[in-house]
Amino acid sequence: MAWGESLPEGRGAAVLAACALLLPAVALGQAASPVSPFVEEKIVHDDNVFRLSRDTDPTPLLGTAARSDTYRITSAGLNLDLPVSRQRFVANLSAIDSRYDRFSQLDYTGHDLRATWLWQAENNASGQLGYVNSAALASFANIAGTAPDILKTQQAFFNGTYLASPRWRIHAGADDYQQRNGNPAQQVNDVDIVDGEVGLSYLTPKESSLGESSLGFSVRGESGRFPVQQPVGAILVDNAYRQYRAGFVADWPVTAASHLSGRIDHVNRSYDQVPQRDFNGTTARLQYDWKPTAKIGLTALAQRDLSPFEYVRSSFVLVKGITLRPTYSVTSKIDLSGSFDRVTREYLGDPSAALGVTPSRIDKVHSLGALLTYRALQTVTLQLSAVHETRSSNIAFGDYAANVVFLSGRLAF
């Protein structure tokens, strides 16, 4: 999201109306271009913007008893999809401006830049080289307070696969991630992470009745460095860590309409200080995709894993839960999708909990959502969404309930 000066009254409705008015002009069509500009307007209503506990009186914090707000997010940018011989370059650049009706202190203008080279070498080697840079308001679900925190992230990554023979595939990758927080109170979560992975997979023949399946083994190493030390009582704690994981990954077409994939790893995570919070255990992730017809689909996910890019870096999170994602194509232009999440989050790496200063935090998060998408034309998309989310916690004021609805219109030129 992003923030700045107030929008003129009715701006969101005007942009949505403009999408509808431009339908006839867009319908005339032009030859496909590798560069596609777009604009999008989203109107959002959130009945608990700061994710406050039901036991919290918002008046001393916000100067009002109201917890809700309606805000507008205006996005504009460019998409690039450029094939060059056997190579392909894709990119997206978005400027994102948000304006709040009530809590104008959250107004901000951010950005999101994503660029990837999908490379191909001969017939046996392919992969990706990419870069991501973003600036947005951090979710208040992760902040104990009402002060905005502008979260800036950047990531450079490389990965590739090499088919050494018709049955054996080698893969490798590396990643460099940086996160910086604008709020001084949150800068203990600033982090630099470098990781790398190598693996080997065995492939079944593609000519089998259900298609190709694979079974592989991979190892991954990761190191994290925190520029700002975390105060715990009278001491400063360096949250630098090293993490290694090794495990098996499988991909199996169960039937013509279903597909199963997953991995199981042994993970070892160790800290330079306060070794009481080291983690040594098993993680697993299993995903089942089912599509019995062209109109109906379901994705089910079960996991026990360490959260990969956690906002609260100094306290790594063990995530256990299930996710369901049903989809239904009502017509060729209308799609309906749902979401259900039931997740337990254990904050295992908090040095204050390891030292007995605070209790170890455990949150349970439930969410239920629906999304209706209408593609009026190839270049015009309208969406309507509603999400209900609750969180319970063993720490005081860690609970909340929130309902969020939005209406958006997107026009690509």
N, C-alpha and C positions, 0 to 999 in steps of 0.2 A: 504494500500500500504506500500511499504518498500523501503529502500535506503541504498547504500554502495558504493563499488568501481565499476568501469566501467566493463561491460560485454565484453567479447571478441567479435569482429566484427562478425555479422551474427549468434550470439548465439540463438536469437529467432527463426530464420528460421530453424536452426539445430534441435532445440527441437521439433518444429512442424513436421519436416521431420521424426524425430525419432519415433514419434507417428505412422506415416503411415508405417514405416519399421517394427515396432513391431507387426503389426496386425496379421500376420500369427502365430507368437509365442503365442500371447495371445489367438488366436482362438482355440488352443489346449485345453485350459481350465483346471481347477483344481477344486477340491472340495471347496465349499464355506467356507471361513474363517471369523471369527468374526472381524479380524483385516485386513484392506485393506490399504496398502500404496498407495500414488498417487503422481504424479508430474504434473505440469501445466505450460505452457508458454503462456503469453498473450502479444501481440504487440499492443500498443495503439498509436493513433495519435490524439492530442488535439490541436485545432487551437487557443485556448485562455486559456492557462494553469492557469494563475493567475486570471481569470475572471475579466479582466480590462474593464472599461467603454470605449466606442468608443471615448469619449472625452479625454481620458488619453493618454499622450505621454509616451510609455513604456521605451524610451531610458534613461531618468534620473534614472528610478527605476531599470532597468535590465541591462543597459549597451549595449542594442541592441534594434533595432526597431522591432524585431521579437517577436510575442506573442505565437507562436506555438512550439510544440516539439513532438518528437516521443520517447516513452519510452517502456521498457520491464519489465514485472512483472513475476518473476519466483517464483512459489509456490511449496512446497513439504511438505508432512505430512502424517498423519495416520487417518483413519476413524475406529471407533469401533462400532459394532452393536452386542451386546451380550445378548441373552435371557437366563435367569436363572429361571427355573420354570415359575411362572406367572409374574416375574419381567423382565424388559428390561433395559439394560444400553447402551446408545449411546453417542459417543464423537467424537470430531474432533480436531486435533492439526495441525496447519499450520504455517510454517515459510514462510514469504512473503518478497521477495527481489525485489526492483525496481531500475532501472537505466535509467537516462535521458540522451539523446544525447546532448542537449544544456544546460539545467539548472541543472547541476550536483550537485548544492547545495541542491537539493531536494532528492538526493539519500539516501536511508534509508532501513534498514532491520527490519521489524516488525513481529508480530505474532498474531495469533487468536486461542484461546482455548475455546472450548465449551464442556461441559459435563452435561448429564442429566440422572437421574434415573427415568424411567417411572414405578411408583410403583402401585401395585394392592394388595388390602387387601380383602380377600373373594370375593364376587360377587358384593358388593354394594359400595365399596370405591376404588377410583383410583386418580392418580394425578402425579405431577412432582416435583422433587427436582433437582436444577441445579446450575451451575456456569459458568460465561463467563468472560474471561480476554483477552483484545486486546490492541495492540499498533499500531497506523497508523498515517499517515499524515492527518491532518484536511483539509476538503474541503476549497479551496480558495473562494468559494461562500459565506462563512461565515466570511471571514477575510478581513478587509480593509487594505490591504498591500500585500507585497510579501515575508515577512519573514516566513519560514516554522514553523508550530506548530505541534509538535508530541503530539497526543491526546491519553492518556492512560485511559482505562475504565475497571471497573470490576463490576460484578453484581452477586448477589446470590438471588435465588428465590425459593419459595415453593408454590404449589397450590394443591388443592384437591377437589373432589366432593364426596358426599355421597347420595346415593339413599335411602331416608328415607322410601319411599313407592313407589309403581308403578307409582304414579302421582306427587310426590314431590321430588325435588332434592335440596340439600344444597351445596353451594360451598364457598370456602374461599381461600385466598392467601396472601402472604407477599413478599416484594421485598426490597433489599438493594442495592443501586446503588452509585458508586463513579466515578467521572470524574476529571482528572488532565491534565493540559495543560503545554507543555514544554516551550512555548514562554512566557517570563515574562509579556509581554504586554497583554496576553490573560488569565492570571491566575486569574483575577476577575471572570472568568467563572468556576473555580474549584468548585465542589459542592458535597455534600453528601445528598442523598435522601433516605428516608425510607417511605414505604407506606404499607397499608393493606386493604383488601377488603373482605366483606362477602355478600352473596346473597342467595335468595330462588327462585326457578323456579317451575312452574306447567307444567307438560308434558301431551300431548294428547296421546291416545293409539297408540302404534306402529302398530297395525293392521289396522289403517285407510288407505284408498287407496293411499294417497300421502306420507305416512310415518309419523314419529313423529314430532310434532311442540312443541314449548315451549314459555311461557311468564313468565318473572321473574322481580324481584326487587333486586337492590344491592346498597350498600353504600361503599364508599371508602374514606380513609383518607391518607394524604400525608404531609410530612414536609421536607423542604429543608434547609440545612445549608451551607453557603459559607465561607470557611476559610479566603479568601482575600476580604477585603472591597473595594468597588468601589469608586474612587475619582470622585466627581461631583462638579466642581468649587473649593471652598475652604473647602468642607466638605467631609468626608468619609461616605459612605452609606453601611449599612449592608443589604444585599438582602435576608436574611432569610425570609421564608414564611411558611404558613400553608394553606392547600387546602383540601376541602371536596366536595364530589360529591355524589348525590343520584339520582337514576333514574330507568327507566324500560328498559329491554332488551327483544327482541323478535326474534324468529327463526321460519320461516314458509315456507314449501314447497308449492309454488303456484300451480305448475303443475308438471307432471312427469319430465319435462325438465327444470324447473326453480325453483329458491330458493331465498327467501328474508330474510335478517337479518338486525338488526339495534338496536340502543339504543338512548334514549333521557335522558339527565341528567340536573339537576340544579347544578351549580358549584359555590362555594364560595372560593375565593383565597384572602388571606390577608397577608400583609407585616408588619414586625416589625417596619420598618421605611418608611416614605413617603407613607402614606395610600391613597394618591390621585390615585395611580395605582392599588388599589384593584379591583378585578373582581367579579361581582355577576351577573350571567346570565345563559342562557340555551345553551347547546351544543347538537348536534345531529350527528348521523352517520348512513347512510343507504347503504346497499350493495345488489346488485341484480346479481345473477349468472344464466346464461342461457346456456344450452348445448343441442341444438335440435338434434344433431347427435354425433356419437363417434368422428368425425373429427373436428367439429366446436364448439367453445365456446366463451363466452363473460362475462367479469366481469365489472360491472359499480358501481362506488362508489361516493356518494355525502356526504360532511361533513361540519360541522361547529364545530370545536373542538379546544382545546388547544393542541399544539404540545407536544407529550409525552416526548421524550428525546431530547430536543433542545440543540444544541451546545452552543448557546448564552443563558446561564442559567439566567443571571441577567435581561434578557428582554424576558419574556415569550411571545409566539407568538400565536395569534388566526388565525387558518388556515381555510379558506373558499374556497371550490372548488369542481371540479369534476375530476374523473379519469376513463378512459376506458382502458380495457385490452383484446383485441381480440386474439384468438388463432386458429390455423389451423394446423391439422396434415396432411401434404402433403402425407407422406407414413408412414409405421411403424417405419422408422428410421429418418425421416426428419420432424421437427416441425418449424412452423413460428409463431411468436407472435409479437404483436405491443403494443404500449403504447401511451396514450395521457393524458396529465395533464394540467389543467388550474386552477391555485391556486392563491388566494390573501392571503398575510401574513401581519398581523398587529402586530407590536411590541409594545404591550400594557404595558409591565412591566418595561420599561426603566426609571430609576429614573431621568435621565437628561431631558427627555421629560416631565415627570410629574412635574418637578420643573421649566419648562419653559426655560431651558438652550439650548435645541435643539428641532427641530420639531419632532412630533411623526411620526415614519417611517412606510410606507406602500409600500410593494413590490408586483408586479404581475409577476408570473413565468409561462411560457408556455413551454412545452416540448413535443417532438414528436420522437418516437423511433421505431426501428424494430430489431428483433433478429432472426437469422436463426441457428438452432441447428441440427447437423448431428451426430447420434449415429452410428458410423461405426461398432462397436461391443458393447457388454454390458459394456466393460471396457474402451472404447475409445470414446471420445466426442470432436467434433470440433464445434466451434461457430464463427459466424460473426455478428457484431452488429454495428448500427449507431444511434446516438442520436443528435437531434438539440434542443437547449434550449436557451430561451431568458428571460431576466428579465428587467422590467422597475421599476423605483422607484421615490418617491417624494423627495429623498435626492440627493444631487450632487454626481455624479460619482457612483451612486448605480446601474446603468444599466449595462448589458453586453449581449453578444451573444456568443455562443460556439457550436462547432460541434466536436463530439467525435466518432471515429470509432475504433473498435478493432477486432482482429482475435486471437483466442485462441485454444489450443489443450490440452486435459487432458487425462492422462493415469493412470488407476487404476490397481494395480497388484493383 
